[in-house]
Amino acid sequence: MIFHVHAHVDDHMFKATAKTARDAFAKAIEWHVVGRLTGISISDSTRSYSIAEFASVMALAEIANIKASAKQYERNR
């Protein structure tokens, strides 16, 4: 999946593309902390998220994956 990271500064827009959610999140954090950019969003081509929303969605997806793996492990025991 391809992710797009956007930020607006004055009348300029910065764009980056990432192949993974982790890379997109890292770029957004870099721009926010190091670049002191604001209005940063991460898009998965379906929906656009703020940094906080994206972190939450990715954490929930990771939890769901862990639960699914645990269930699969229990079934195969």
JOSUL-V411038 format. One line per field, one symbol per residue. ss: DSSP state (~ for helix, > for strand, _ for the rest). psi: psi as a letter, one per 40 degrees, with the letter a starting at -180 (. if undefined). A space follows every 10 residues. Layout:
# JOSUL-V411038
ss: ???
psi: ???
This chain:
# JOSUL-V411038
ss: __>>>>>>>_ _>>>>>>>__ ~~~~~~~~~~ ~~~____>>> >>>____>>_ ~~~~~~~~~~ ~~~~~~~~~~ ~~~~~~_
psi: ihihhiihhb eihiiihiei dddddddddd ddddefiifh ihifedihii dddddddddd dddddddddd ddddde.
